[in-house]
Amino acid sequence: MAENRYGLNKQLAQMLKGGVIMDVTTPEQAKIAEEAGASAVMALERIPADIRAAGGVSRMSDPKMIKGIQEAVSIPVMAKCRIGHFVEAQLLEAIEIDYIDESEVLSPADDVYHIDKTKFKVPFVCGARDLGEALRRINEGASMIRTKGEPGTGDVVQAVRHMRMMNSEIAKITAMREDELFQEAKELQVPYDLVQYVHENGKLPVVNFAAGGVATPADAALMMQLGAEGVFVGSGIFKSGNPKKRASAIVQAVTNYTDAKLIASLSEDLGEAMVGINEQEIELLMAERGK
Amino acid sequence: MTIAVVAVQGAFIEQEQRLQELGVDCIELRKKEDLEQPYDGIVLPGGESTVQGKLLKELDMFDTIHKQIQEGMPVFATCAGLILLAGELENDTRSYFKTLPVTVRRNAYGRQLGSFHTEQEVKGIGVIPMTFIRAPYISKVDSKVEVLATVEEHIVAVKYKNQLAMSFHPELDEDVRIHQKFVEMVKAYNSQSFEPLDEKIG
């Protein structure tokens, strides 16, 4: 992959900042998401809450269904492939997807190796629970990072934990002496130059979004106040009572994430939120997939 | 000099960084109350035009900014910002400020695989780096619009009265000469009274 292409792919993520990326399963839902102010949509056959309920192996979506969504909206369209399944990624590139999510929401295809994302022209976003995972994915060619959170639960606790973990590790590296960075690189299992970048800039070298369990405008604003540059909302919208209204409220809450008065009014009469599952009740921890 | 950067969604921080390098103070416009502060120019950044247009209306900022542009306040627009200013969109029924008499084609180079980087001459400035991300281009211009740059026969940068608009992202490259040009437009506006846009277009 040319250096230039990787730069352009990181820059597309920059354009998505301050926005909300929404999971959709049909062209109709994609249109609702676009009208509600989504800055991109994630096309998938089943949203994480349903994948969780149905169980079994979950794979890349039908390309025809993804194309239907590409035709329905003018905003960028993302789609998921299984961790390590580079052929699913090749197919998504062949249909000119705007972003591939190599995602722990689907069943992993490889329990050792992630996709060598440097071999692709289209950009990749990957989930991470901590700084080491984030930098390993970036080293493999990811041009955007998101917290893993725990998808399909409506419980934000894990996204919060992952974002706080990443922030505190970044702060630690920023405060280190330069001669300590070599050992840190060894411990994180990442190249020295990525650790050095974090040391000098106090942030990841790519855009970092929050994902997993965001269900309300307040959840979205919480993740933004914790330092996320934007938010993915999966099951939280189309598993709720009034998807259109909730989606639109979450979009506004992400723009004005420190304005409590506004978010309070946005949170009125949103109808039922998605039914959540608490962390202790979860049988399948998707965030444990792909480290 | 203070420049207000519309900060409802997109790459507004990058715009602020470039302007701050030129010693300009920036404020962010996220909600209606932000419009009450004094400022001398407006930046419409890159991002998603559908999201930005919708938020500007929902957050009750659209009419005030529209009026300020019509009254001649200098505005600098990149990518999504160009779409917001356009008099007409070739492949979209939506429309926004309509203060710039040009026709714009959205996603004109296709999806992300069509994004590209090049270097090209900009009138009065010289050769500058240009980054196009799922970019639009300008397919038609009114005769009063000054064309500043073309790439492969498509217009990518224009100036019309106090509006400077382009389909690429000067804020993503190190070169600050385009931002410098905008800052000079704001200085000129501050030192003389500018004629407002007299006719309605679009």
Interface residues (C-beta under 8 A of the other chain):
Chain A: N4 G7 L8 N9 Q11 L12 Q14 M15 L16 K17 G18 G19 E34 E35 G37 A38 S39 A40 Q70 S74 I75 P76 V77 E93 E96 I97 D98 Y99 K121 V122 P123 S248 V251 Q252 V254 T255 N256 D259 L262
Chain B: A7 V8 Q9 G10 A11 F12 I13 E14 R30 K31 G46 G47 E48 T50 V51 K54 L55 E58 L59 C79 A80 D92 R106 N107 G110 R111 Q112 L113 S115 F116 H117 T131 I133 R134 H169 L172
